[in-house]
Amino acid sequence: MTESSSKKLDMQTRIVQSEDNITPGFASFSVPVARASTVVFPDLASMRSLVWSDDSKWRYGLHGTPTTMALMQRLAAIEGGEYALLQPSGLAAISNVYFGLVKSGDHVLIPDNAYGPNRDHADWLVEDFGIEVTYYDPMIGAAIADLIRANTKLIWLEAPGSVTMEVQDVPAIAAVARAKGIVTAIDNTYSAGLAFKPFDHGVDISVQALTKYQSGGSDILMGATIMRDVELHKKLKRARMRLGVGVSSDDASLVLRSLSSMKLRYEAHDRAAFELATWLKTRSEVSAVLHPAIADCPGHEIFKRDFKGGAGGLFSIVFDKRYTAAQVDAFVEALDLFSIGWSWGGSHSLAMPYDVRSMRTASQWPHDGVLVRCYIGLEEVGDLRADIEAALAKAFA
Ligand SMILES: *Cc1c(COP(=O)(O)O)cnc(C)c1O
């Protein structure tokens, strides 16, 4: 619309066709929120020349905007990947991996300690989509080779598992998979991509629930898949397009806003969580502290070898078997500063009891006591300790 033509137009038309969203000469630190369903082409030739796999051209809001692209690039940079895709939740990112890589008749390997909804998603693929799944002992290491079949297409990893915290030997499993041409995907949410770099250990795809540390506010749901390989990126991108999943630029801008402070927050969560976990280890009520930096945790030596930059705010404690599930429930409810809720990565501390035996099918759970997962937020650590002490006294008196 030229200036002279705009003068003749009705007010309603001028409001709709306003071009004052373009502000030359204005610069700031934030990435602008580019809202779009429709992306406008200068002419039909530009529209007709579009190739779905070409990331350098805008196509439609669902496929990306300057805001979501900025977030994708930063997420890839954190883990040393080349490409990232955004999905509307961490679980949608997991689903994108399945639909991008496996079809009926294929076989998938999943660690027994995997994120619960991943297991549930896999069970659905088995029941309704003709896919075969085998759950494996997370500590299996190179012996994963014995479980690989001719039709194995995908191996999931998760290190540490986000409830029971076993640290897998990722490089050993990835090496076996690579030698057989099988794609590996790790749910790397625990480390936020900061403390563990999956591509340096031979993994093909990293999945992040940005809902956690990247968002940092317990107020956004988002996920990402990150990879180095261009062909894998194309496969996942095409599946994502066909599934019709995308994220809003508003949500992406909120994650971008939090991303610059993520490393500092992760380190603060890590310091406080390690301090509380170490103290809990001295308590007679507690039989094991499953924190990757503490020797009770299966894979502690692997954690020391492969993780650089801490464990963040998440760990679990196992209570002595003399306490009943009802007593442990009473402990969780007696906590004042720890809320009861799923997810983590925000500023508020959380606690949640789990019945681990009911969550496993492929490996023996060695503990008789009840497990409580703790997420340590950004409250003052002394206050949190006093709160736990008071709850222990109240529930186990
Ligand atoms: C939270 C979480 C997810 C899923 O993220 P949502 O955005 O809540 O769907 C996936 N994996 C792990 C390990 C998680 O903790």
The ligand as a Gaussian input file, in Angstrom:
#p B3LYP/6-31G(d) Opt

LIG

0 1
 C        8.356000     -32.712000      32.264000
 C        9.102000     -33.716000      31.509000
 C        8.743000     -34.028000      30.198000
 C        7.519000     -33.485000      29.521000
 O        7.393000     -32.119000      29.494000
 P        5.941000     -31.447000      29.388000
 O        6.245000     -30.129000      28.773000
 O        5.408000     -31.366000      30.777000
 O        5.116000     -32.311000      28.483000
 C        9.516000     -34.930000      29.527000
 N       10.587000     -35.520000      30.106000
 C       10.958000     -35.245000      31.359000
 C       12.142000     -35.921000      31.940000
 C       10.229000     -34.341000      32.106000
 O       10.580000     -34.090000      33.368000

